Amino acid sequence: MQRFVTIAWIQIEKVSCMSQPLATTPSLQDVTESIIFPPGDIYSDEPPLESDLHREQIDLLIRLIKWWWRDRQDFYATGNLTIYFSPKQKKSAEFRGPDFFVVLDTEKKDRKSWVVWQENGKYPNVIIEMLSDSTASVDKGLKKQIYQNTFRTPDYFWFDPNNLEFQGFHIVDGQYQELAPTELGWLWSQQLDMYLGVESGKLRFFTPDGHLVILPEEEANQQLQQANQQLQQTNQQLQQANQQLEQERQRAAILAERLRAAGIDPEQIF
């Protein structure tokens, strides 16, 4: 007998600062009321990002992790993409897809959205939210609660591109425990096996031994700078050699002049 299964979904929305203020903060129960949608290949449904800073920061994280793991085929990293995760989840104006997330042990391919029931029940291993005035309360409250209790995402971070507020959590016995920063203010991601930290006003990845993870163009720029430095050093050495040669030439000219004054032909000596 054929069975038909109806699937409902949620989209995680961020409240725009121009939207009508909420009287109360939504609870997890509020966003888990049923609404029926057909299963299938569902497109992401995300609003525009808060600012250029937010967009640039998300793009930077995506590019960095993809470049660092360019030889791996067992992960999915993206940003500002809807996660559909429950057959009983209400479409909510307060709850939207994570700004950046990574799923491990999955196929590396392009997707229209992340549909948990089509991905063997996998949830993100790492989530990073970009705070803003209009989203901070949701990112620190409702979303943190859902990431802990429903997603069970092991590593959760938030970062404010404007004031550089940065905080992270790791699940211990089912509860998020705040991560202690290093002396440099970095936080360790157990799932990524890397540090996250602020460098030049941007959230960046650092290797376990403390090296900044860089993009190919940054690496090329570093190599160009090193080549320019070497060229400058070579030019300086050449200038010093020319100076020494000129000094030797001047000393030889003075000596030759003295020999002539003494009635000696320098050409007969040299």
C-alpha positions as CSV (number, residue, x, y, z in Angstrom):
1,M,0.0,0.0,0.0
2,Q,1.4,3.4,-1.0
3,R,1.8,5.9,1.8
4,F,1.8,9.6,1.3
5,V,3.9,11.6,3.7
6,T,3.4,15.3,4.1
7,I,6.3,17.4,5.3
8,A,6.2,20.8,6.8
9,W,9.1,23.1,7.1
10,I,10.6,26.1,8.9
11,Q,12.6,28.9,7.6
12,I,14.8,30.8,10.0
13,E,14.1,34.5,9.7
14,K,15.8,37.6,11.0
15,V,13.7,40.5,12.1
16,S,14.3,43.6,10.1
17,C,15.1,46.7,12.1
18,M,12.2,48.4,10.1
19,S,9.7,45.7,11.0
20,Q,7.0,46.1,13.7
21,P,8.4,45.6,17.2
22,L,7.5,42.3,18.9
23,A,5.6,42.4,22.1
24,T,7.2,39.3,23.4
25,T,10.2,37.1,22.4
26,P,9.0,34.0,20.6
27,S,9.5,30.7,22.3
28,L,10.6,27.3,20.9
29,Q,6.9,26.1,21.1
30,D,5.7,29.2,19.2
31,V,7.8,28.2,16.1
32,T,7.0,24.5,16.2
33,E,3.3,24.7,15.3
34,S,2.2,22.6,12.3
35,I,1.9,23.9,8.7
36,I,1.7,21.5,5.8
37,F,4.0,21.8,2.8
38,P,4.8,19.2,0.1
39,P,8.1,17.4,0.2
40,G,10.6,18.0,-2.5
41,D,13.6,20.1,-3.7
42,I,13.0,23.2,-1.7
43,Y,14.6,26.5,-2.5
44,S,16.2,28.7,0.2
45,D,14.1,31.7,1.2
46,E,16.4,34.2,2.9
47,P,16.1,38.0,3.2
48,P,18.8,40.5,2.2
49,L,21.7,40.7,4.7
50,E,21.9,43.6,7.2
51,S,24.8,45.4,5.5
52,D,27.9,45.1,3.3
53,L,29.9,44.2,6.3
54,H,27.7,41.2,7.1
55,R,27.7,40.0,3.5
56,E,31.5,40.4,3.1
57,Q,32.1,38.6,6.4
58,I,30.0,35.6,5.5
59,D,31.5,35.4,2.0
60,L,35.0,35.5,3.6
61,L,34.3,32.6,5.9
62,I,32.8,30.5,3.1
63,R,35.8,31.1,0.8
64,L,38.3,30.5,3.6
65,I,36.9,27.1,4.7
66,K,36.4,25.9,1.1
67,W,40.0,26.9,0.2
68,W,41.5,25.4,3.3
69,W,39.6,22.1,2.7
70,R,39.9,22.3,-1.1
71,D,41.1,18.6,-1.2
72,R,38.2,17.3,0.9
73,Q,34.9,16.0,-0.5
74,D,33.2,15.3,2.8
75,F,31.8,18.6,4.0
76,Y,29.3,21.3,3.1
77,A,29.9,25.0,3.9
78,T,27.5,27.8,3.1
79,G,25.8,30.9,4.4
80,N,22.5,32.7,4.5
81,L,20.8,29.5,3.4
82,T,17.5,28.2,4.7
83,I,17.5,25.0,6.8
84,Y,14.3,23.0,6.6
85,F,14.5,20.7,9.6
86,S,11.1,19.6,10.9
87,P,7.8,18.3,9.5
88,K,6.1,20.3,12.3
89,Q,7.7,23.7,12.0
90,K,5.8,27.0,11.5
91,K,7.0,29.5,9.0
92,S,8.3,32.2,11.3
93,A,9.2,35.9,10.8
94,E,11.7,35.6,13.6
95,F,13.7,32.6,12.6
96,R,15.9,32.2,9.5
97,G,18.8,30.2,8.2
98,P,22.2,30.6,9.9
99,D,24.5,33.2,8.5
100,F,27.3,30.6,8.1
101,F,27.3,26.9,8.8
102,V,29.3,23.7,8.1
103,V,28.1,20.2,7.9
104,L,30.7,17.4,8.2
105,D,30.6,13.9,6.8
106,T,28.3,14.8,3.9
107,E,28.6,15.1,0.1
108,K,30.3,18.2,-1.2
109,K,27.9,19.6,-3.7
110,D,25.8,22.7,-4.5
111,R,22.3,22.8,-2.8
112,K,19.2,25.0,-3.1
113,S,18.7,24.7,0.7
114,W,19.6,22.3,3.5
115,V,16.7,19.9,4.0
116,V,17.5,17.7,7.0
117,W,15.1,14.8,6.1
118,Q,16.8,14.6,2.7
119,E,20.3,14.7,4.2
120,N,20.1,11.6,6.4
121,G,19.0,13.7,9.3
122,K,22.2,15.7,9.5
123,Y,22.3,19.1,11.2
124,P,25.1,21.6,11.0
125,N,28.3,20.8,13.1
126,V,29.2,24.5,13.3
127,I,27.0,27.6,13.1
128,I,28.1,31.2,13.1
129,E,25.6,34.1,13.4
130,M,26.4,37.7,12.5
131,L,24.9,40.0,15.1
132,S,23.1,43.2,14.3
133,D,20.8,45.5,16.3
134,S,17.8,43.8,14.9
135,T,18.9,40.2,15.2
136,A,21.1,40.0,18.3
137,S,18.3,39.1,20.8
138,V,17.1,36.3,18.5
139,D,20.6,35.0,17.8
140,K,21.4,35.0,21.5
141,G,18.0,33.6,22.6
142,L,15.7,31.6,20.4
143,K,18.2,30.5,17.9
144,K,20.8,29.5,20.5
145,Q,18.0,27.5,22.2
146,I,17.1,25.7,18.9
147,Y,20.7,25.1,18.0
148,Q,21.2,23.5,21.4
149,N,18.0,21.5,21.9
150,T,16.9,20.7,18.3
151,F,19.9,20.9,16.0
152,R,22.4,19.7,18.7
153,T,25.0,21.7,16.8
154,P,28.3,21.1,18.8
155,D,29.9,24.5,18.1
156,Y,28.0,27.8,18.0
157,F,29.5,31.2,17.6
158,W,28.3,34.7,17.1
159,F,30.2,37.7,15.8
160,D,29.2,41.4,15.4
161,P,31.0,42.9,12.3
162,N,30.4,46.4,13.6
163,N,31.6,46.3,17.3
164,L,33.6,43.0,17.0
165,E,31.7,41.2,19.8
166,F,32.7,37.6,19.6
167,Q,31.5,34.6,21.7
168,G,31.4,30.9,21.3
169,F,29.8,27.8,22.8
170,H,30.4,24.0,22.8
171,I,27.8,21.4,23.8
172,V,28.6,19.5,27.0
173,D,26.1,17.1,28.3
174,G,23.4,18.6,26.1
175,Q,24.0,22.2,27.2
176,Y,26.0,25.0,25.6
177,Q,29.1,25.9,27.7
178,E,30.8,29.1,26.9
179,L,34.3,28.8,25.4
180,A,37.3,30.4,27.1
181,P,39.3,32.6,24.8
182,T,43.1,32.4,24.4
183,E,45.4,35.3,25.3
184,L,44.8,36.5,21.7
185,G,41.0,36.3,22.1
186,W,40.7,33.3,19.8
187,L,38.1,30.5,20.4
188,W,38.7,26.8,19.6
189,S,36.3,25.0,17.3
190,Q,36.5,21.3,18.1
191,Q,34.5,20.4,15.0
192,L,36.7,22.4,12.6
193,D,39.9,21.7,14.4
194,M,40.8,25.3,14.1
195,Y,40.7,28.5,16.1
196,L,38.4,31.4,15.2
197,G,39.6,34.9,16.0
198,V,39.4,38.6,14.9
199,E,42.1,39.8,12.6
200,S,42.0,43.3,11.1
201,G,38.4,43.7,12.0
202,K,37.3,40.4,10.4
203,L,36.5,37.0,11.9
204,R,39.1,34.6,10.5
205,F,40.3,31.0,10.9
206,F,43.6,30.0,12.5
207,T,45.4,26.7,12.3
208,P,46.1,24.7,15.5
209,D,49.7,26.0,15.5
210,G,48.5,29.6,15.2
211,H,48.8,30.4,11.5
212,L,46.3,32.6,9.8
213,V,44.3,30.7,7.1
214,I,44.6,32.8,4.0
215,L,42.9,33.0,0.6
216,P,44.9,32.2,-2.6
217,E,45.0,35.9,-3.5
218,E,46.3,36.7,-0.1
219,E,49.0,34.1,-0.5
220,A,49.8,35.5,-3.9
221,N,50.0,39.0,-2.4
222,Q,52.3,37.7,0.3
223,Q,54.6,36.0,-2.3
224,L,54.6,39.3,-4.3
225,Q,55.5,41.3,-1.2
226,Q,58.3,38.8,-0.4
227,A,59.6,39.0,-4.0
228,N,59.5,42.8,-3.7
229,Q,61.4,42.7,-0.5
230,Q,64.0,40.4,-2.0
231,L,64.3,42.7,-5.0
232,Q,64.8,45.7,-2.7
233,Q,67.4,43.8,-0.8
234,T,69.2,42.9,-4.0
235,N,69.0,46.6,-5.2
236,Q,70.4,47.7,-1.8
237,Q,73.3,45.2,-2.1
238,L,73.9,46.3,-5.7
239,Q,74.0,49.9,-4.6
240,Q,76.4,49.1,-1.8
241,A,78.6,47.2,-4.2
242,N,78.6,50.2,-6.6
243,Q,79.5,52.5,-3.8
244,Q,82.4,50.3,-2.8
245,L,83.5,50.1,-6.4
246,E,83.3,53.9,-6.7
247,Q,85.3,54.3,-3.5
248,E,88.0,51.9,-4.8
249,R,88.1,53.8,-8.1
250,Q,88.6,57.1,-6.2
251,R,91.4,55.7,-4.1
252,A,93.1,54.3,-7.2
253,A,92.8,57.7,-8.9
254,I,94.3,59.5,-5.8
255,L,97.2,57.0,-5.7
256,A,97.9,57.4,-9.4
257,E,98.0,61.2,-9.0
258,R,100.5,60.9,-6.2
259,L,102.7,58.6,-8.2
260,R,102.7,61.0,-11.1
261,A,103.6,63.8,-8.7
262,A,106.6,61.7,-7.6
263,G,107.6,61.2,-11.2
264,I,106.4,57.7,-11.4
265,D,104.2,56.5,-14.3
266,P,101.3,54.6,-12.8
267,E,100.9,52.6,-16.0
268,Q,104.4,51.2,-15.5
269,I,103.4,49.9,-12.1
270,F,100.0,48.5,-12.9
